[in-house]
């Protein structure tokens, strides 16, 4: 349900919501980065205070302001003076831009909130997968819950539900079978279980056609990145492709349906 499109608003209101979405993305980008780091290091992200990963000093409120804290501290911990990873401001800025892009696509709506949760899960699992080659189940569970909860509020009829649930199971079963066959042929793991479960979530959110283009786009980007590398995490590439299709996929899907005259 769309409360209103950005095109319906006065310019100052558009600017207000864009800035608000960017700040919201910054805050969540900071949280998701912290959560991903803790998950990758077998730590709880629900308990405990934020600390400097090098000197372990507890961080204060002035150390935790997205982007601003990094700039004002000149990229160094206030306590041990060691450099702070550029990963922190970069992830905050990126997710701020992701948030703005979804606002422009979805408008001020409940769909924006649903897609924001989905993008948050994709972002977090990508950071974890990049570090330890694992996709945490918790991120996928949260994404599934968000989709289920949103169904009554986004004008989804029974056809929409059946098609998206069917696409989810179709992708999961299809890639499970493909993975088992490729494992036999290659004599090693070809596709992780986390990737298969992620394709289930992609099918749930995007449906069959947009999901198919997500697979193609993820494979193309991953192949370009994999050159010269023995092993790469596939989760981030699936996530990037899923987000691109989530935001820009409608024209692509419509072009495809028109081409095959459905």
GIVEN-V198938 format. One line per field, one symbol per residue. ss: DSSP state (a for helix, b for strand, c for the rest). phi: phi as a letter, one per 30 degrees, with the letter a starting at -180 (. if undefined). burial: b if it has 24 or more other C-alpha atoms within 12 Angstrom, else e. Layout:
ss->???
phi->???
burial->???
This chain:
ss->cbbbcaaaccaaaaaaaaaaaaaaaaaaaaaaaaaaaaaaccccccccccbccccccbccaaaccccaaaaacccbccccccbcccaaaaaaaaaaaaaaaaaaaacbbaaaaaaaaaaaaaaaaaaaaaaaccccaaaaaaaaaaaaaaaaaccccaaaaaaaaaaaaaaaaaaaaaaaaaaaaaccccccaaaaaaaaaaaaaaaaaaaaaaaaaaaaaaaaaaccccccccaaaaaaaaaaaaaaaaaaaaaaaaaccc
phi->.cdaddddcdeddddddddddddededdddddddddddddchcdccbjddbddccidddcdddcdeiedddddhibddcciddcededdddddedddedddddddcidaddddddddeddddddddddddcbhbcddeddddddddddddedcchddddeddddddddddddddddddddddedddiadcbddddddddedddddcidddddddedddddddddddeicdbbddeddddddddedddcdedddddddddchc
burial->eeeeebeeeeeeeeeebbeebbbbbbbbbbbbbbbbbbbbeeeeeeeeebbbeeeeeeeeeebbbbbebbeeeeeebbeeeeebeebbbebbbbbbbbbbbbbbbbbbbbbbbbbbbbbbbbbbbbbbbbbeebbbbbbbebbbebbeebbeebeeeeeebeebbbbbbbbbeebbeebeeeeeeeeeebbbbbbbbbbbbbbbbbbbbbbbbbbebbbeebeeeeeeeeebbbbbbbbbbbbbbbbebeeebeeeeeeeee
